[in-house]
Amino acid sequence: MDKMRQNQKLNSESDLKVPVQYENKKLSDVEGEADSDEDNRRQLAQPPRLSVCRKILFGLAAPPLQMTSNICGFFFSIFLLEVVKMSPVYVSIITFSGRAWDAITDPLVGQLVFRTDTRLGRTKPWLIGASLMGPVSFFLMWIGLPAINVDGDESKNVQTFFYYFACYLAYCAMITCYHVPYTSSTVLISNNPSDKDGATASRIGFELIFTIIGSGVFGVIISSKRVNEKCQAGGLKPNFTEEQLFQERQSYMIAAGIISAIYLICGIFAIFGIKERVKDTFRQDSFFKNIRCVLTFKPYLLLMFAFLFMSLGIQIVQANLGLYTTHSVKLSSHMSFGIVTVLSVAVLFVPFWYKMADMFGKKKIFMCGLIPMFPCLLFATFMPADSLICYYSVCAVSGLSISVAMLMPWSMLPDVIDDYYVKNGERKESVFYSLYVFFTKFASGISLALSQLALYASGYNSEQTCDQPESVGLALRYLVGPGPVVCIAISMLLMCFYPIDKAYRLKLNDDLIKKFGVSGISFELSKTAASEEVESDENSGCVSCDIDCDKVRPSQIPPAETDSGGSGDSGNGSETKSTDCLLSHRILTAS
């Protein structure tokens, strides 16, 4: 028995023996070389960095959502009212139902994507299907069917309504099935933070560029054949032939065909340009189980509702800008150029607001950036007809504030997630982002529906091309003026109570480092903690170490002490063996 114990002791000592290359060296030198060897080993184990080409390909796959959603926001209601001759009530049902369906499908598709596991990867099957079906569903939305109120045929009315209703729901579903796996692939293309940041920057850049290109191309094409372009101040009522009406329908189909082709090309870039390099595993937590935790977090509630009301105001302006240009200020020929002006200014000022937010804090810039909207929208309420200078000035100033709306809320959400992480120890990014997107799309649906109902109440007649009642022009002035002003005022009021300003953000950074360390986890390892991790085998007299030394910084390993007791069963002997165990484990792992 004594011989067996002696052999076990020799085996234990051999396990803790320092390799030859580390003999006769100081503890600090050994730790430094071990860290260096370990870093080299980890670098070799990492997948290769993303090339510039891969980042560009990732960005080229981004435009479909922003490009098509902005086109729908500006032009789809006009198409249904002027080309299809649909009642504003029907338009409100279609637009609200589509946005509500879009909001609901986001978390559902997210859960399905996380559960997908094929030899092609997690996201590629979704991207293939959505890239093929998405452009088709978008194109079908813009086919000009016979007018919905022709000859009082109710069956034709119902058929036409359900056609556009089904097409719009299909488009919303397909764009969700494309965008959710696309954005989810950000965490799968690389495990290097700088690569992910570069890919995200490429995505945002191409989204902004193609938002302008798509809306501009679509607007220019339909404007050349738009019948309402002939509407002038003073109530001129030109006669329109069937050929002109047919050409107008054709122009929408041509524009939709070009955008669908861009959509398909972007999908091809996504299919062949995105390569999943990281085999990530997602926790299958119940989404609805976590909703209650997130919705009781005050900073998130304030930011989310501030974002909701701000989005509601801006979406109302977006949905009615074209009709406002036509029927309120009598500048229908400038509608497309006004829309491009808004988007161009918004995109150009994104870097400016980003720099200002870095200097003064996101909360201040959020509020300061929205202030110009108040005089701008109130002036739009009383703007005289046929005033080009006033019209383009309002468009430009609106773009200045819309730029803030494009940037700030999404850059402020990570601050809320970090705050929640410090206070609760969990991040729950998927829940935060899903609810954020849900309420944003829900606000868009509400704004579109309210706009159409207001038009219906004002007496808008889809059968009349130019000769609309004066009440329609007045209603549109109120829709782009006082309505959004009230929404933005509520948003700024909520933001006053939002707690995360620049000083709080700096304090939050310190709290993250103190609580979780630079990498998100901090270990305070003392001699007492080390001794508690030691398991003593009384029968063998052997000491084993269960501490994960890879997660312990060298500076946190306690210095070795001389074992005066010699037995190793109690007192300083246990501490010394635990420390030697930690050091030997690091050296053996590195070697």
PEJOVEN-V784215 format. One record per residue. N is the residue number from 1. RES is the residue in three letters. SS is DSSP state (helix for helix, strand for strand, loop for the rest). OMEGA is omega in degrees with one decimal (none if undefined). Layout:
<<N:RES:SS:OMEGA> <N:RES:SS:OMEGA>>
//
This chain:
<<1:MET:loop:178.7> <2:ASP:helix:-179.9> <3:LYS:helix:178.9> <4:MET:helix:178.5> <5:ARG:helix:179.3> <6:GLN:helix:178.0> <7:ASN:helix:178.5> <8:GLN:helix:179.0> <9:LYS:helix:178.5> <10:LEU:helix:178.0> <11:ASN:helix:179.3> <12:SER:helix:-179.9> <13:GLU:helix:178.9> <14:SER:helix:177.2> <15:ASP:helix:-177.2> <16:LEU:loop:-177.2> <17:LYS:loop:179.9> <18:VAL:loop:178.0> <19:PRO:loop:-173.3> <20:VAL:helix:-175.5> <21:GLN:helix:-178.7> <22:TYR:helix:179.3> <23:GLU:loop:177.0> <24:ASN:loop:177.4> <25:LYS:loop:178.1> <26:LYS:loop:-179.3> <27:LEU:helix:-178.3> <28:SER:helix:179.2> <29:ASP:helix:179.9> <30:VAL:helix:-179.5> <31:GLU:helix:-178.9> <32:GLY:helix:179.6> <33:GLU:helix:178.3> <34:ALA:helix:178.6> <35:ASP:helix:-179.0> <36:SER:helix:178.6> <37:ASP:helix:-179.4> <38:GLU:helix:178.1> <39:ASP:helix:179.0> <40:ASN:helix:179.7> <41:ARG:helix:-179.9> <42:ARG:helix:178.9> <43:GLN:helix:178.2> <44:LEU:helix:-178.2> <45:ALA:helix:-177.6> <46:GLN:loop:175.4> <47:PRO:loop:-179.1> <48:PRO:loop:-179.6> <49:ARG:loop:177.5> <50:LEU:loop:176.6> <51:SER:loop:176.9> <52:VAL:helix:179.4> <53:CYS:helix:179.7> <54:ARG:helix:178.4> <55:LYS:helix:178.1> <56:ILE:helix:177.9> <57:LEU:helix:177.1> <58:PHE:helix:178.9> <59:GLY:helix:-179.7> <60:LEU:helix:177.4> <61:ALA:loop:-170.7> <62:ALA:loop:-165.6> <63:PRO:loop:-169.6> <64:PRO:helix:-175.1> <65:LEU:helix:-176.0> <66:GLN:helix:-178.1> <67:MET:helix:-176.6> <68:THR:helix:-179.2> <69:SER:helix:176.1> <70:ASN:helix:176.5> <71:ILE:helix:178.1> <72:CYS:helix:-179.2> <73:GLY:helix:-177.9> <74:PHE:helix:-165.4> <75:PHE:helix:-171.9> <76:PHE:helix:178.1> <77:SER:helix:177.5> <78:ILE:helix:179.1> <79:PHE:helix:-178.8> <80:LEU:helix:-177.8> <81:LEU:helix:-171.2> <82:GLU:helix:-176.1> <83:VAL:helix:179.9> <84:VAL:loop:-178.9> <85:LYS:loop:-177.9> <86:MET:loop:177.7> <87:SER:loop:177.5> <88:PRO:helix:178.2> <89:VAL:helix:177.8> <90:TYR:helix:179.4> <91:VAL:helix:179.7> <92:SER:helix:178.9> <93:ILE:helix:-178.4> <94:ILE:helix:-175.4> <95:THR:helix:180.0> <96:PHE:helix:-179.4> <97:SER:helix:179.6> <98:GLY:helix:-179.8> <99:ARG:helix:177.5> <100:ALA:helix:177.2> <101:TRP:helix:177.7> <102:ASP:helix:179.9> <103:ALA:helix:-178.2> <104:ILE:helix:-176.4> <105:THR:helix:-179.5> <106:ASP:helix:179.8> <107:PRO:helix:179.7> <108:LEU:helix:178.4> <109:VAL:helix:177.6> <110:GLY:helix:178.5> <111:GLN:helix:-179.7> <112:LEU:helix:178.0> <113:VAL:helix:179.9> <114:PHE:helix:-179.1> <115:ARG:helix:-178.7> <116:THR:loop:179.1> <117:ASP:loop:-179.5> <118:THR:strand:178.8> <119:ARG:loop:175.2> <120:LEU:loop:-177.6> <121:GLY:strand:-177.8> <122:ARG:loop:-171.1> <123:THR:loop:-172.4> <124:LYS:helix:177.4> <125:PRO:helix:178.2> <126:TRP:helix:-179.3> <127:LEU:helix:179.4> <128:ILE:helix:-178.7> <129:GLY:helix:-177.6> <130:ALA:helix:178.9> <131:SER:helix:178.6> <132:LEU:helix:-175.4> <133:MET:helix:-177.5> <134:GLY:helix:178.8> <135:PRO:helix:179.2> <136:VAL:helix:-179.3> <137:SER:helix:178.2> <138:PHE:helix:-179.1> <139:PHE:helix:-178.0> <140:LEU:helix:178.9> <141:MET:loop:-170.1> <142:TRP:loop:174.1> <143:ILE:loop:-175.8> <144:GLY:loop:176.6> <145:LEU:loop:177.4> <146:PRO:loop:-175.7> <147:ALA:loop:-172.1> <148:ILE:loop:-176.8> <149:ASN:loop:-176.1> <150:VAL:helix:172.4> <151:ASP:helix:177.8> <152:GLY:helix:-179.6> <153:ASP:loop:-174.7> <154:GLU:helix:179.6> <155:SER:helix:177.3> <156:LYS:helix:176.7> <157:ASN:helix:-177.6> <158:VAL:helix:-179.7> <159:GLN:helix:179.7> <160:THR:helix:178.8> <161:PHE:helix:-176.9> <162:PHE:helix:175.9> <163:TYR:helix:-179.0> <164:TYR:helix:176.3> <165:PHE:helix:-179.3> <166:ALA:helix:-179.8> <167:CYS:helix:-178.5> <168:TYR:helix:176.5> <169:LEU:helix:179.1> <170:ALA:helix:177.6> <171:TYR:helix:-179.1> <172:CYS:helix:179.4> <173:ALA:helix:-177.0> <174:MET:helix:-179.7> <175:ILE:helix:174.5> <176:THR:helix:178.9> <177:CYS:helix:175.6> <178:TYR:helix:-169.4> <179:HIS:helix:-178.6> <180:VAL:helix:176.7> <181:PRO:helix:178.4> <182:TYR:helix:179.4> <183:THR:helix:177.8> <184:SER:helix:-178.7> <185:SER:helix:178.2> <186:THR:helix:-178.6> <187:VAL:helix:-176.7> <188:LEU:loop:-176.4> <189:ILE:loop:179.9> <190:SER:loop:172.6> <191:ASN:loop:177.8> <192:ASN:loop:-176.6> <193:PRO:helix:-178.8> <194:SER:helix:175.8> <195:ASP:helix:179.2> <196:LYS:helix:178.1> <197:ASP:helix:178.4> <198:GLY:helix:178.1> <199:ALA:helix:178.7> <200:THR:helix:177.5> <201:ALA:helix:176.6> <202:SER:helix:179.4> <203:ARG:helix:-178.0> <204:ILE:helix:-179.7> <205:GLY:helix:-179.9> <206:PHE:helix:175.6> <207:GLU:helix:-179.0> <208:LEU:helix:-178.7> <209:ILE:helix:-176.4> <210:PHE:helix:172.0> <211:THR:helix:177.6> <212:ILE:helix:-177.8> <213:ILE:helix:-177.4> <214:GLY:helix:-179.9> <215:SER:helix:179.5> <216:GLY:helix:179.8> <217:VAL:helix:-179.5> <218:PHE:helix:-178.0> <219:GLY:helix:-179.3> <220:VAL:helix:-177.9> <221:ILE:helix:-177.5> <222:ILE:helix:-179.3> <223:SER:helix:-178.1> <224:SER:helix:-178.4> <225:LYS:helix:-176.0> <226:ARG:loop:-178.3> <227:VAL:helix:-177.5> <228:ASN:helix:172.8> <229:GLU:helix:-178.3> <230:LYS:helix:180.0> <231:CYS:loop:-176.9> <232:GLN:loop:173.7> <233:ALA:loop:-178.8> <234:GLY:loop:173.3> <235:GLY:loop:177.1> <236:LEU:loop:-176.6> <237:LYS:loop:179.1> <238:PRO:loop:177.1> <239:ASN:loop:-177.3> <240:PHE:loop:179.2> <241:THR:loop:177.1> <242:GLU:helix:178.8> <243:GLU:helix:178.2> <244:GLN:helix:178.5> <245:LEU:helix:177.6> <246:PHE:helix:179.1> <247:GLN:helix:176.9> <248:GLU:helix:177.8> <249:ARG:helix:179.6> <250:GLN:helix:-178.5> <251:SER:helix:177.0> <252:TYR:helix:179.9> <253:MET:helix:177.7> <254:ILE:helix:179.1> <255:ALA:helix:179.0> <256:ALA:helix:177.9> <257:GLY:helix:178.4> <258:ILE:helix:179.9> <259:ILE:helix:177.7> <260:SER:helix:177.5> <261:ALA:helix:176.1> <262:ILE:helix:176.9> <263:TYR:helix:-178.7> <264:LEU:helix:179.5> <265:ILE:helix:176.4> <266:CYS:helix:177.0> <267:GLY:helix:177.1> <268:ILE:helix:175.3> <269:PHE:helix:179.7> <270:ALA:helix:-176.3> <271:ILE:helix:-174.1> <272:PHE:helix:-176.6> <273:GLY:helix:-178.7> <274:ILE:loop:179.7> <275:LYS:loop:179.4> <276:GLU:loop:-178.4> <277:ARG:loop:-175.2> <278:VAL:loop:175.4> <279:LYS:loop:-176.6> <280:ASP:loop:176.0> <281:THR:loop:-176.8> <282:PHE:loop:175.7> <283:ARG:loop:-178.5> <284:GLN:loop:176.8> <285:ASP:loop:177.3> <286:SER:loop:-178.9> <287:PHE:helix:-176.3> <288:PHE:helix:177.9> <289:LYS:helix:-177.2> <290:ASN:helix:-176.6> <291:ILE:helix:-176.6> <292:ARG:helix:179.3> <293:CYS:helix:-176.7> <294:VAL:helix:-175.6> <295:LEU:helix:174.8> <296:THR:loop:179.3> <297:PHE:loop:-169.6> <298:LYS:helix:-179.9> <299:PRO:helix:179.6> <300:TYR:helix:178.5> <301:LEU:helix:-179.2> <302:LEU:helix:-179.5> <303:LEU:helix:-176.9> <304:MET:helix:-179.1> <305:PHE:helix:173.2> <306:ALA:helix:177.1> <307:PHE:helix:-179.0> <308:LEU:helix:-178.1> <309:PHE:helix:176.1> <310:MET:helix:178.0> <311:SER:helix:179.1> <312:LEU:helix:179.4> <313:GLY:helix:-177.6> <314:ILE:helix:179.2> <315:GLN:helix:176.5> <316:ILE:helix:177.3> <317:VAL:helix:-178.7> <318:GLN:helix:-176.0> <319:ALA:helix:-173.0> <320:ASN:helix:-176.2> <321:LEU:helix:-179.2> <322:GLY:helix:179.2> <323:LEU:helix:176.4> <324:TYR:helix:178.8> <325:THR:helix:-176.4> <326:THR:helix:-168.5> <327:HIS:helix:-178.1> <328:SER:loop:-177.9> <329:VAL:loop:172.6> <330:LYS:loop:179.0> <331:LEU:loop:-173.4> <332:SER:helix:-179.8> <333:SER:helix:-179.6> <334:HIS:helix:-175.8> <335:MET:helix:-176.9> <336:SER:helix:179.9> <337:PHE:helix:175.5> <338:GLY:helix:178.5> <339:ILE:helix:178.8> <340:VAL:helix:177.3> <341:THR:helix:178.8> <342:VAL:helix:-176.4> <343:LEU:helix:-178.5> <344:SER:helix:178.6> <345:VAL:helix:-180.0> <346:ALA:helix:-178.6> <347:VAL:helix:-176.9> <348:LEU:helix:-176.2> <349:PHE:loop:177.1> <350:VAL:helix:177.7> <351:PRO:helix:179.4> <352:PHE:helix:-179.5> <353:TRP:helix:177.2> <354:TYR:helix:178.8> <355:LYS:helix:179.0> <356:MET:helix:178.7> <357:ALA:helix:177.9> <358:ASP:helix:-178.3> <359:MET:helix:-170.7> <360:PHE:helix:-179.2> <361:GLY:loop:-174.6> <362:LYS:helix:-177.6> <363:LYS:helix:-179.7> <364:LYS:helix:-178.3> <365:ILE:helix:176.0> <366:PHE:helix:-177.1> <367:MET:helix:-179.6> <368:CYS:helix:-178.5> <369:GLY:helix:179.9> <370:LEU:helix:-177.5> <371:ILE:helix:179.7> <372:PRO:helix:-179.8> <373:MET:helix:-175.7> <374:PHE:helix:178.7> <375:PRO:helix:-178.2> <376:CYS:helix:-177.4> <377:LEU:helix:176.8> <378:LEU:helix:176.0> <379:PHE:helix:178.8> <380:ALA:helix:179.3> <381:THR:helix:-175.1> <382:PHE:helix:-177.7> <383:MET:loop:177.8> <384:PRO:loop:178.7> <385:ALA:loop:175.8> <386:ASP:loop:179.2> <387:SER:loop:-175.5> <388:LEU:helix:-177.8> <389:ILE:helix:179.7> <390:CYS:helix:-176.9> <391:TYR:helix:-178.1> <392:TYR:helix:175.2> <393:SER:helix:177.6> <394:VAL:helix:178.9> <395:CYS:helix:-178.0> <396:ALA:helix:-179.8> <397:VAL:helix:176.3> <398:SER:helix:177.5> <399:GLY:helix:177.8> <400:LEU:helix:-180.0> <401:SER:helix:177.7> <402:ILE:helix:175.8> <403:SER:helix:176.4> <404:VAL:helix:-179.6> <405:ALA:helix:178.5> <406:MET:helix:-170.8> <407:LEU:helix:-166.2> <408:MET:helix:-175.3> <409:PRO:helix:-178.4> <410:TRP:helix:176.5> <411:SER:helix:178.4> <412:MET:helix:-178.3> <413:LEU:helix:176.1> <414:PRO:helix:176.1> <415:ASP:helix:178.6> <416:VAL:helix:179.7> <417:ILE:helix:176.8> <418:ASP:helix:178.0> <419:ASP:helix:177.3> <420:TYR:helix:-179.7> <421:TYR:helix:179.5> <422:VAL:helix:-174.8> <423:LYS:helix:-174.0> <424:ASN:helix:178.1> <425:GLY:loop:178.3> <426:GLU:loop:-177.1> <427:ARG:loop:177.3> <428:LYS:loop:-178.2> <429:GLU:helix:-175.6> <430:SER:helix:-179.6> <431:VAL:helix:179.6> <432:PHE:helix:-176.6> <433:TYR:helix:-178.5> <434:SER:helix:178.9> <435:LEU:helix:178.0> <436:TYR:helix:179.8> <437:VAL:helix:-179.1> <438:PHE:helix:-177.1> <439:PHE:helix:176.7> <440:THR:helix:179.4> <441:LYS:helix:177.3> <442:PHE:helix:177.4> <443:ALA:helix:177.6> <444:SER:helix:178.3> <445:GLY:helix:179.0> <446:ILE:helix:-178.2> <447:SER:helix:179.8> <448:LEU:helix:-179.4> <449:ALA:helix:179.7> <450:LEU:helix:179.6> <451:SER:helix:-178.7> <452:GLN:helix:177.7> <453:LEU:helix:176.8> <454:ALA:helix:176.2> <455:LEU:helix:179.4> <456:TYR:helix:-179.8> <457:ALA:helix:-179.1> <458:SER:loop:177.4> <459:GLY:loop:179.5> <460:TYR:loop:-178.3> <461:ASN:loop:-177.4> <462:SER:loop:-178.7> <463:GLU:loop:-179.5> <464:GLN:loop:-178.2> <465:THR:loop:-177.3> <466:CYS:loop:-170.9> <467:ASP:loop:175.5> <468:GLN:loop:178.4> <469:PRO:loop:177.4> <470:GLU:helix:180.0> <471:SER:helix:178.2> <472:VAL:helix:177.5> <473:GLY:helix:178.6> <474:LEU:helix:178.8> <475:ALA:helix:178.5> <476:LEU:helix:175.6> <477:ARG:helix:178.9> <478:TYR:helix:-179.9> <479:LEU:helix:-179.9> <480:VAL:helix:-179.0> <481:GLY:helix:-174.4> <482:PRO:helix:-179.2> <483:GLY:helix:177.5> <484:PRO:helix:178.9> <485:VAL:helix:178.7> <486:VAL:helix:-179.7> <487:CYS:helix:-178.7> <488:ILE:helix:176.7> <489:ALA:helix:176.8> <490:ILE:helix:178.5> <491:SER:helix:179.8> <492:MET:helix:177.1> <493:LEU:helix:177.2> <494:LEU:helix:-178.8> <495:MET:helix:176.9> <496:CYS:helix:-178.6> <497:PHE:loop:179.4> <498:TYR:loop:-168.5> <499:PRO:loop:-170.3> <500:ILE:loop:172.8> <501:ASP:loop:-175.7> <502:LYS:helix:179.5> <503:ALA:helix:179.1> <504:TYR:helix:179.5> <505:ARG:helix:177.4> <506:LEU:helix:176.1> <507:LYS:helix:179.1> <508:LEU:helix:176.4> <509:ASN:helix:177.9> <510:ASP:helix:179.5> <511:ASP:helix:178.3> <512:LEU:helix:-179.7> <513:ILE:helix:-179.1> <514:LYS:helix:-173.0> <515:LYS:helix:-173.2> <516:PHE:helix:-178.7> <517:GLY:loop:-176.9> <518:VAL:loop:-177.5> <519:SER:loop:178.7> <520:GLY:loop:179.9> <521:ILE:loop:179.4> <522:SER:loop:178.7> <523:PHE:loop:174.8> <524:GLU:loop:-174.9> <525:LEU:loop:176.1> <526:SER:loop:178.1> <527:LYS:helix:179.1> <528:THR:helix:179.0> <529:ALA:helix:179.6> <530:ALA:helix:-178.8> <531:SER:helix:178.9> <532:GLU:helix:-179.2> <533:GLU:loop:-177.4> <534:VAL:strand:176.4> <535:GLU:strand:-178.6> <536:SER:strand:175.4> <537:ASP:strand:-173.9> <538:GLU:loop:-178.0> <539:ASN:loop:-176.2> <540:SER:loop:-176.3> <541:GLY:loop:-176.6> <542:CYS:strand:178.0> <543:VAL:strand:177.7> <544:SER:strand:-176.5> <545:CYS:strand:-179.1> <546:ASP:loop:-178.1> <547:ILE:loop:176.8> <548:ASP:loop:-172.6> <549:CYS:helix:178.5> <550:ASP:helix:-176.8> <551:LYS:helix:-177.5> <552:VAL:loop:179.0> <553:ARG:loop:-177.6> <554:PRO:helix:-178.2> <555:SER:helix:-177.7> <556:GLN:helix:178.2> <557:ILE:loop:-177.0> <558:PRO:loop:-179.6> <559:PRO:loop:-179.5> <560:ALA:loop:177.5> <561:GLU:loop:178.9> <562:THR:loop:-178.8> <563:ASP:loop:-178.3> <564:SER:loop:-177.3> <565:GLY:loop:177.1> <566:GLY:loop:-175.8> <567:SER:loop:179.0> <568:GLY:loop:-178.5> <569:ASP:loop:-175.6> <570:SER:loop:173.4> <571:GLY:loop:-176.3> <572:ASN:helix:-179.6> <573:GLY:helix:179.5> <574:SER:helix:179.7> <575:GLU:helix:-177.5> <576:THR:helix:-179.6> <577:LYS:helix:178.9> <578:SER:helix:178.6> <579:THR:helix:177.7> <580:ASP:helix:178.1> <581:CYS:helix:179.8> <582:LEU:helix:-177.6> <583:LEU:helix:-178.7> <584:SER:helix:179.2> <585:HIS:helix:178.2> <586:ARG:helix:-176.2> <587:ILE:helix:-179.1> <588:LEU:helix:179.3> <589:THR:helix:-178.8> <590:ALA:helix:-177.1> <591:SER:loop:none>>
//
